[in-house]
Every structure is written in structure tokens, then in C-alpha cells.
Amino acid sequence: MESSGRTLVCSVLFLDIVEYSKKPVADQLQLKQAFNAALGRALEEVAPRDRIILDTGDGAAITFLGDPEDALFASISMRDAAAVLGVRAGVNLGPVRLVKDLNGQVNIIGDGINVAQRVMSFAQSGQLLVSRSFYEVVSCLSRDYASLFRHEGARTDKHVRDHEVYSVGGSPSMRRLSETHSQTGSHGSLSYWVRGIGPLGLRRSALLIAPLVALVLLAGGFAARALFATPTPAPAPQAAASSPKAAPTPQPVAAPEKAAPAAEKAATAPKKQAVASVDKKPEKAKPASGAAKLELVVTPWGEVLIDGKSHDISTGRRAFELPPGPHTIEIRNTGSPSHVQKVQVKAGETVRIQHRFK
């Protein structure tokens, strides 16, 4: 595989059969066969070159190298099969590295699959949870996708790392945004024939609509001709003579006696305003208050932790608001040492940290 040895940002679906190890071996065999069959149906729309499947014994981890939609639809399909299998699922979008294992097969390691397993561990049987990074990407694709998610709050794993998780309910009422015409209709269907290209390079739909448009234009021409051919009756002369011309209404003239007091008030008004502006004292500047600002410039990417709390993956420039006081900033990148820096920020102050991982 060309991407072997490189770090990629992928969607990872982690699946687990609840209490699988507590069941008899015969039941485990039946559950695993049903699980594999359900997973095969869920991945039918994903090309083999766009996915990597790892068998974990009591479940599986699937890395999607293509669209995040593939992970969304596959995870929803597996969640719907959880009624009889007792499956819990977690999805994360994060960095993974493709490596070769002892058998020469492609394996995946990195924070992307680790967080997917942590998110899955927070789910109950039949529940599908996703990380904040996956939610922020998929919810921006369409309103239909965004309506599927519900914020469940923060969860802390055994390594005292916080994770914002979202549950997925229902199913999207629309097809995938990435589906092509071959996915929406077969070659033998009427809709496919109508969308096809006809003579002279025109679509068949345009050739079908053209006669209808011509009939509408022809009927409109006949209607307009009949309208202009109808004689318009001339107005009766008695009507013009019988309507007397309205006399102009005289406008009242303002009395000169009342205009003088108004002029005097207008002349004295600026003086009063000038006196008021002189007596008014300038307000004292209020002391600066509020949160401080932290600007991070991370190249090429890194996971940001502020005082031990994860703020997801940052690439390029990103800003955070912090309360005044001391803070510990940690930036992690798979395969490179973490960058840790302590800062002391004041209210209204902006602190800038720049780091590049090699």
C-alpha cells in the first residue's frame, strides 16, 4: 500500500460485543458468525481499497481511508444490528499510522484508533457514540446529518483524559452526498433513460419537455391575439364634463407672532448645550477585565491539552480563551516528543506559542 508508513487522518469505527468473553464457546461462535455477516453487509458500499479491517476477537476496528460518510453509514448499520448481537460502537476522526505487522499485513496504530476504543468503552449495549472531532466534520456536511447527533457531555477514561462524546440516533432521511447516478438508479430504469443523452447531444428529458413548451407558447400567442383584437369602448364625454375640477385647498399661513418665540428658543438652545458639555466630566477608563487569549501555531498538526484537558486536534493557527493565572500547555503528535510549556496569563493579555513537529 502506498500510504504504508505515513500518518493519515482517518475515521475509525471500533466495535465490541458486550460480555462476549462470559458466554460459552458455542455461543461465542454463533455470535461471531452473525457479527461478521452484519459487518459485511454494513461495508458493502465501501470499496476494499478504502478500508482496513482488524479483528479484535470480540469485535473489530475498521479504518476508513475515504469519506467520513462511509464510517457514519457503516456504524449506523451495525448499531441497528445490535438488538440481537449486543454490539456497542464508537467512532473517532484522528491520526493513524499504517504499518506492516509480523504477517506482512497492513495494521493501524496511533491516537485515532486509541480514542475510538475509548469512545466505544463509554457506550452501552446497542448505543453508538462518536467523538467531538468526528461530529464537527460530519455535522457540517448537511443539516440531515447534524440532526442525528445529541451531545452527551464529557467522559473521562482510565488515563484521566477527557472526551466530548455525542450519541447518534435515528437514520439519515437522505442518501449519501457522495452517491453517483449509478447508485441512485439502475441502467435499465426509466429515470436513468430520461437522464441519458439523446440525439444532437441533448438530454432526453429536454427532448420530452420541448414539445410541451412549444404548445404552451402557441396557446399563449392565440390568447394574446384575441385580447388585442377586442375593441375597447371609448369613454363617454358626459363623464368628463360631469366631474367638476376640484378647487385647491387653501394652505393655512402661520401667524408671525408665534414664529418669534420659536426663533428665540432655537437661538438659546445651542448655548445651553455648550454649557452642559463644559460641566460634564469625562468618565474614568475602566480597568481591563475578562479572559486572556492564547494563540497556538502548530505545524503540521498536534493534539492540544490545556491543564490536562484535551481540546482536540489543531492544525495551523488556533485561538483559545483562558482565565487569568498559570496554565500548562501540552501539544502531542504521534511519533514525536510532546511539547510542554507553562504560561502565566493576565486579563486581556494575548500569549502566543508556536511549535513545529519534525
N, C-alpha and C positions, 0 to 999 in steps of 0.2 A: 504494500500500500504506500502511495506517495507521501501521505501525511504521517507515516510512522516516524516517531522520534520528535515530532513537533507538538507544541502546545496549542490547542484549539479551544474555542469557547463553544460548547455544545449543550444540548438539552439531554438530561439523564433521567430515565424513569427507573425507579427502584421498587421491586415488588416482593412481597413476603406473604407466605401462607401462615396465618395465625395458629400458634400451638401445633405446628407441623411435627416437631420432634416428640411430642407427647402421645401421638397416635401410633397404633400398631403398624408394622411394616406393610401389611396388606392394604391398610387404608392409605398409608403414605404413597404406595404405588398407584392406587386409583386416583388420588388427589393430584399427583404429579402428572399423570397422563391427561387428566382433564385440564390442568393448568397449562400444559404445553399446547393442547389443542386450542384453548381460548386465546393464548398469546399468538399462535399462528394466525388466527382469524383477525386479531387486532392489528397485526403487522402486514396484512395483505396489500394495503395501499402504499407501503413504504418499500422502495427498491432495496435489494440486498446491499448495494454499494453505499447506501445512505444510512446504514445502521450496523451496530456491533452488539451482539448478544452474549452476555456472560451468565452461565448457570451458577447460581449460588447454593444449590442443594434444595433449600426450602423456598426458593423464589428465583428471581432473575434480575439483572441490571442491563438495561438497554440504552445505548448511547446513540442519539440521533444526530447525524452529521449534517443534515439538511435543514428544512424549515422547522421552526418550533411548533407549527401546527401539527406535524406528524406526532410529536410527543403528546400534544393535547388530545387528539382523537384516539390515539392508542391507549392512553391512560383512562379515558372515559369508557372505552370499550371494556377494559379489564375491570374497572370499577363496577360496571353493570353485571359482570360475571361473578362478582364477589358474593352474591346471595347464596350460591351453592358451594363456592370454593373457600370462602372466608379469607379473602385477599385484602391486604391494605397496601396503599401505594403512596409514593412521594416523588415529586418532580422538581428538579433544580436546573437552572441555567448557570453554568460556570466553567472554569478552565479545567481541561483534562489533557493528559499526555498519552499518546498511543505508543505502546511498546510491544515487543515480542516476548512471549512467555517461554517456559522451558520446552514446550512442544512446538515452538515456532509459530504459534497462533497470535493474532493481534489481541492485546489486552489493554485495558484503560486504567489509569491511575490519576490521582490528583484531587484537588479540592472539590471539583464539580461532582464527582461520584460520592465523595465523603459526605457532602452536605445533603445530597439526595437521600442517602441512607439515614441521616439524622432526621430529616423531614418525615420520612416514612415511619420512623420509630414513634413519632408523635401521633400518628393516625390510629384510629380504631378499626376493627374489622369492617370491611365494606366502605371505608372512608378514603377519599383522595385529597391529599394536601399538596400544595406547591409552595415554593419559596418566593420571597419578595422579588428576586431578580427575574424569575420566570413570569410572575404576574405582571410586572411592569412592561415586559416586552409583548406578551400575548394580548393584554388588555388594550394596547394601543392599535392592534390590527383592525378591530371593528367593535362597534357597540354590542353586537351579538355576543362576542367573546367576553367583553368586560362584564356583562350581566351574569356570567356564570360564577364569578368569584365572590366570596364573602370573607372579610378579614376576621381571623380567629385570634389575633393578638400575638404576643411574643412567647416563645418557648425556649427553655434553657436545656442544653444537652449535658452529658456527663462530663464534658470538658469545660463546663461553665461558659459556654458560648451561646449567645442569644440568637434566635432565628425568628423572623417575622414570617408567619405562615398564613395561607389562605386556603379555605376549603372550596371544592368545586362541586356545584350542584346542578342538576338538570343536564340537558344536552343542547348544543347549538342548533337553532332552527334553520340555519342556512348551511350551504355546502362550504367546503374549504375554499378559501380565497385563491389558492394556487391551482385549483382544478382546471383542466383544459376542456375544450369542447368534446374531446373523446371520452371524458369522464361523465359529462352531463347527458350524453345521448349516444346511442349506437349508430353505426353507419347505415343500418337498414331502417331507421326510424324516419317518420315524416318530418320531424323537426330538423334532423340532420340534413335531409334533402332540401328543405326550404333554405337553410343557411348556406348551402353549397353554391358554387359558381356556375352560372348558365352561359348562354351564348354571349358573344361580344365582351366577355369578362365581367358581366354584371351578375349580381346575386339573384338567385331565383325568386327570393322574396320581393325584390324590386320589380321583377318582370310580372309578378302576380298583382302587385299594387298599382302598376302603371295604368291598366285599363280602367280601374275604379276611379283613379284621379281624373282621367280623361272624361269619364261620364259626368263626374261632379262639375268639372269646368264647363262642359257643354250645357248642362242643365242651368248653371248659373248665368250663362250667356243669354239663353232664351228668356229667363226671368228678368234680366236687366233690359232686354229689348222690349218686352211687354210693358215694363214700368215706364220707360221713356216715351213709348208710343201713346200712352193715355193722355188726352188733352187736359190741361189744368184750367179750371174755371177762373175767369177774370174777376177781380174784386169789385163789388158794387160801388158805384160812385157816391150813393147816398151815405154809405158808411163813413167815407172820408169827410163828407160835409156835416154829418150829424154829430161828429165828435169835436166839440169846441176845444180850441187850444188852451191849455192850462196857463193861467196867469202866473207869473213868477211871484213867489212868496217874498215879501219884503223882509230883509235881514235887520234885526234889531241893532241899533248903534249904542255902544257902551257910553254911559254918562261920563263926561270929563271929570266930574267931581270925584268919582270913585277911583279913577286911574292914578291920581296923585298920591293917595296913601300907599297904593301898591308899589309905586316907584320909590317912595321913601323907604319902605321895608326892604326892597331889593338892594338899595344903596347901603343900608346899615347892616345887612346880613354878612357881607364879607368881613367887616370889622369884628363882629362877634366871633366868627370862625377863626380869625387870626389870633384873637386874644385867647381863645380856647386852646389853639395849637401851641401857644407860648407857655400857658400854665401847665400843660400836660407833661409829665415827667417820663423820660424813657424807661422802659422796663429793663430790669436786670437780666442778663443772659443766664438761662437755666444751666446748671451743671450737666455734663454729659452722663447719660444713664442708659441701661439696656444691656443687650448681649454683645459679646465680642464676635469677631468674624475670623474664620480660619480658611485660608485658601491653599489647596493642595494641587500640585502639578506632578502627576505620576506617569512615568513612561516605562514600558509600553502599557502596563496595567498593574493593578495591585488591589488587594482587599484592605479596606481601611477599618481600623479598630480605634475607637476613641474611648479611653478609660476602660478597656476590655470589652466594649460593646461593638459588635460588627455593624458597619454601615454599607455593606455590600461592596461590589467591585467598582473601582474608579479607574477611568482611562482619561488621560489628558487633564484638563483643569476642572476642579470641582470645589464648591464653597460650602462651608458648614457654619452654623451659628452655635456659639458656646457660651455658657455662663462665665462670668469673670472668675479667675482663680487659676490654680495649677491644673494641668491636664497632661496625660500621657498619650501620645500619638504613635500607633504602630501600623506599618504598611507591610503586607505579606504578598509574596509571589512564589508560586510553586517552582522549586528548583533553585531558589536564590535565598540568601540570608534575609531575615526580616529587618526592616529599618525602624528603629525605635527612637523617639525624640520627645523630651519633656519640654513643655512650654508654660509660660506664665502670662496670661492674657488679662487685659483690663477692659473695663466697659467702654464700648465704642472703638476699641483698637482692632486693627486687622493684622494678623500674623500669617506669613506666607512660608510654606515648606515645599521644597522641590526635590524630587528624588528620581533617579533613573536606575532600573534593574538591568544588570548585564546578562 
